[in-house]
């Protein structure tokens, strides 16, 4: 099966990185730092329309920080989302493909420059195409509740994801990253779609969690992961955009539930103060505390580690330094 060969280059990257590869960090956060206005239903994907050069710049910043895997800017990029802005289906599909091309171009530019300077082989980062959950498209926070309502069934979720998945695969990423999946039903939809479309690009499926123990829907991770374990097309399972103090326990739980690669990229742990309209600092996930956390996660079994919302290139630099200076023994 070709998927086994494709999954091999992810395993090779992990091995070359010392047993744990580094995923990049928060994309919208960094776009905002550069002045992008993303208060939009498309969130960071609005920059695919308005400022694609800035997207490429952020990818390069994460590569400079030591990221081994770039996640594309397509998390909230959907065909109906783009079409709601007045774009044609052809224009919407072109933007989805552009999200992959920008990451690939940034990766290749960085890789070529490093090879010229170093004079020897340099780890070539992989590009993971982000596929956000149905709740991300709704932009109503339901990716953190899993409550899609009685009218959303398995076939509706597959229909929602199908064409976007096809278009993204045509663009040629190295990996597929299904992100902030909140319930068993959507996990099943992703797994069945990969099979139905005969996708040969290895994927990961990441859940969110609001209690540190279950999926946001309240369903057990065992029930969710059992569905995924039978799929050879899913190379990794993990958690994204959950607070960092959940991660250690979830890695230990996942190790008992799956033999697949474990990927974790939590948010910063900061909390949005709706009254003051500002982020409150995290008490547990400042960049100065990452040395201990990242090595603990790695030693507990995570093989892909990065950051999500409110993390930055400085976060990824801290993770990269500690993991690459003290690789898994």
C-alpha positions in Angstrom: 0.0 0.0 0.0 1.4 3.4 -1.0 0.2 5.0 2.2 2.7 3.0 4.2 5.6 4.4 2.1 4.2 8.0 2.4 3.9 7.6 6.2 7.5 6.5 6.2 8.8 10.0 5.5 7.0 11.3 8.6 8.7 8.7 10.6 12.0 9.5 9.0 11.6 13.2 9.9 10.9 12.3 13.5 14.0 10.1 13.6 16.2 12.7 12.1 14.9 15.3 14.6 16.1 13.1 17.5 12.9 11.2 18.2 10.5 14.2 18.3 9.7 16.7 15.6 8.6 20.3 16.1 5.3 21.6 14.7 4.9 25.3 14.2 2.8 27.6 16.4 -0.2 30.0 16.3 -0.8 31.4 12.9 -3.5 34.0 13.5 -1.6 35.2 16.5 1.5 36.0 14.4 -0.6 37.5 11.6 -2.1 39.9 14.1 1.4 40.8 15.5 2.2 42.0 12.0 -1.0 44.1 11.8 -3.4 41.8 10.0 -7.0 42.4 10.7 -8.6 38.9 11.1 -11.8 39.6 13.0 -13.7 37.8 10.3 -15.7 34.6 9.9 -12.7 33.3 7.8 -10.3 34.2 10.6 -6.7 33.8 9.5 -7.8 32.5 6.1 -8.9 36.0 5.2 -5.3 36.8 4.5 -5.3 34.3 1.7 -7.5 36.9 0.0 -6.0 40.1 1.3 -2.3 39.5 2.1 -0.8 36.2 0.9 2.7 37.5 1.2 2.2 37.9 5.0 1.2 34.3 5.2 4.5 33.3 3.5 6.4 35.6 5.9 4.9 33.9 8.9 5.7 30.4 7.6 9.4 31.5 7.2 9.4 32.9 10.7 8.4 29.5 12.0 11.0 27.8 9.9 13.7 30.1 11.3 12.4 29.2 14.8 13.1 25.5 14.2 9.7 24.1 13.0 10.0 20.7 11.3 6.3 20.8 10.1 4.4 23.8 8.7 0.7 23.8 9.1 -1.1 25.7 6.3 -3.3 28.8 6.7 -6.4 26.8 5.7 -7.9 25.9 9.1 -11.0 28.1 8.6 -10.7 28.2 4.8 -13.8 26.5 3.3 -15.5 26.7 0.0 -18.8 27.9 1.4 -16.9 30.4 3.6 -15.1 31.9 0.6 -18.3 31.9 -1.5 -20.1 33.8 1.2 -17.6 36.6 0.4 -18.8 36.7 -3.2 -16.1 34.5 -4.7 -16.9 31.9 -7.3 -16.3 28.2 -6.7 -13.2 28.3 -8.9 -11.8 31.3 -7.0 -12.5 29.5 -3.7 -10.8 26.4 -4.8 -7.8 28.4 -6.0 -7.4 30.0 -2.6 -7.4 26.5 -0.9 -4.6 25.4 -3.3 -2.8 28.7 -2.6 -2.7 27.9 1.1 -0.6 24.8 0.4 1.5 26.5 -2.3 2.5 29.4 0.1 3.7 26.9 2.7 5.5 24.7 0.1 7.2 27.8 -1.4 8.3 29.1 2.0 9.6 25.6 2.9 11.6 25.2 -0.3 13.0 28.7 -0.2 14.2 28.1 3.4 15.5 24.7 2.6 17.5 25.8 -0.4 19.1 28.7 1.5 20.1 26.4 4.4 21.7 23.9 2.1 23.7 26.6 0.4 25.0 28.0 3.6 25.6 24.7 5.5 27.0 22.9 2.5 25.4 19.6 3.6 22.0 18.0 3.9 19.5 19.9 6.0 16.2 18.5 7.4 13.5 19.4 4.9 10.3 20.5 6.7 7.0 18.9 5.9 3.9 20.8 5.0 0.7 19.7 6.7 -2.6 21.0 5.1 -4.9 22.2 7.9 -8.5 21.0 7.7 -10.5 22.6 10.4 -13.6 21.0 11.9 -17.2 21.7 10.9 -17.5 23.8 14.0 -14.6 26.0 12.9 -16.5 26.8 9.7 -19.6 27.7 11.8 -17.4 30.2 13.7 -19.7 29.8 16.7 -17.4 27.9 19.1 -19.0 24.6 18.5 -15.6 23.0 17.9 -15.2 23.3 21.7 -18.6 21.7 22.5 -19.2 19.2 19.8 -22.8 20.2 19.7 -23.7 20.4 16.0 -27.4 19.9 16.5 -29.8 17.2 15.4 -29.6 18.0 11.7 -25.9 17.2 11.3 -25.3 13.5 10.7 -22.4 11.5 9.3 -23.2 12.0 5.6 -23.6 15.8 6.1 -20.2 16.0 7.7 -18.6 13.9 4.9 -20.3 16.1 2.3 -19.0 19.2 4.0 -15.4 18.0 4.1 -15.3 16.1 0.8 -14.6 18.7 -1.9 -12.3 20.7 0.3 -10.3 17.6 1.0 -10.1 16.8 -2.7 -8.9 20.2 -3.6 -6.3 20.3 -0.8 -4.9 16.9 -1.8 -4.6 18.1 -5.4 -2.3 20.9 -4.2 0.2 18.3 -3.0 0.9 18.7 0.8 3.0 16.2 2.6 0.5 15.6 5.4 -3.2 16.3 6.2 -4.0 17.8 9.6 -7.6 17.5 10.7 -7.8 19.9 13.6 -10.0 20.6 16.7 -12.3 17.7 16.0 -14.8 17.8 18.9 -16.7 14.5 18.7 -16.7 10.9 17.6 -19.1 11.5 14.6 -16.7 14.0 12.9 -13.7 11.7 13.6 -15.6 8.9 11.9 -16.5 11.2 8.9 -12.8 12.0 8.5 -11.7 8.4 8.6 -14.4 7.3 6.2 -13.6 10.1 3.7 -9.9 9.2 3.6 -10.9 5.7 2.7 -13.6 6.6 0.2 -11.4 9.1 -1.6 -8.4 6.7 -1.5 -6.2 9.3 0.0 -2.5 8.3 -0.1 -1.2 11.3 1.9 -0.8 10.4 5.6 -3.1 12.3 8.0 -3.3 13.2 11.6 -6.5 13.8 13.5 -6.4 16.1 16.5 -9.2 16.6 19.1 -9.7 19.5 21.4 -10.7 19.0 25.0 -12.3 21.3 27.6 -12.0 19.0 30.7 -8.7 17.3 30.1 -10.3 13.9 30.1 -12.9 13.6 27.3 -13.6 15.0 23.9 -15.6 18.3 24.0 -18.8 16.4 23.2 -18.4 14.5 26.5 -17.6 11.3 24.6 -14.7 9.3 25.9 -11.4 9.5 23.9 -11.4 5.7 23.9 -14.6 5.7 21.8 -13.2 8.3 19.5 -9.8 6.7 19.1 -11.2 3.2 18.5 -12.7 4.5 15.3 -9.4 5.9 14.1 -7.2 3.0 15.1 -8.4 0.8 12.3 -7.4 3.3 9.6 -4.0 2.9 8.0 -4.4 6.3 6.4 -4.2 8.1 9.8 -0.6 8.2 10.9 -1.0 10.2 14.1 -3.6 11.1 16.7 -3.5 13.9 19.2 -4.6 17.1 20.8 -4.6 20.7 19.7 -5.9 24.0 21.1 -6.3 22.6 24.6 -4.7 24.3 27.6 -1.2 23.0 28.3 -1.9 21.7 31.8 -4.2 19.0 30.2 -1.4 17.7 27.8 0.6 15.5 30.1 -2.4 13.5 31.2 -3.8 13.2 27.7 -0.5 11.9 26.3 -0.5 9.2 29.0 -4.2 8.4 28.2 -3.6 8.3 24.4 -0.5 6.0 24.9 -2.8 3.4 26.4 -5.4 3.8 23.6 -3.3 3.8 20.4 0.0 2.7 18.9 -0.1 5.6 16.4 2.2 8.6 16.6 1.0 11.1 19.2 0.9 14.8 18.3 0.3 17.7 20.7 0.1 21.4 20.1 -1.7 23.2 22.9 -2.7 26.8 23.1 -0.8 29.2 25.4 -3.1 28.7 28.3 -4.1 32.3 28.2 -7.8 33.2 28.9 -9.8 35.8 27.0 -11.3 38.4 29.3 -14.5 39.4 27.5 -15.2 42.4 29.7 -11.7 43.9 29.5 -11.3 42.8 25.9 -7.8 41.4 26.5 -6.0 38.1 27.0 -5.0 37.3 30.6 -1.5 35.9 30.9 -1.0 32.1 31.3 0.3 31.0 34.6 1.7 27.7 33.3 2.9 28.1 29.7 5.2 31.0 29.4 8.1 30.4 27.0 10.4 30.3 30.0 8.6 27.2 31.3 8.6 25.3 28.1 11.9 23.5 28.7 10.3 21.3 31.4 7.0 20.9 29.7 8.2 20.0 26.2 10.7 17.4 27.4 8.1 15.9 29.7 5.7 15.6 26.8 8.4 14.1 24.6 9.4 11.6 27.3 5.8 10.6 27.9 5.5 9.6 24.3 4.6 12.6 22.1 6.6 12.5 18.9 5.2 15.8 17.3 5.1 18.8 19.6 4.2 22.4 18.8 1.8 25.3 19.7 -1.7 26.5 18.8 -3.5 29.8 19.6 -1.5 32.6 21.2 1.8 30.8 20.8 4.5 32.5 18.6 7.8 31.8 16.9 9.5 32.5 20.2 7.4 29.6 21.7 8.5 27.3 18.9 12.1 28.4 19.3 12.1 27.5 22.9 10.5 24.1 22.2 12.9 23.4 19.3 16.0 24.3 21.4 15.2 22.0 24.3 14.1 19.1 22.2 17.0 19.3 19.7 19.7 19.9 22.4 18.5 17.0 24.5 17.1 14.4 22.1 15.3 11.3 23.3 17.8 8.8 24.5 
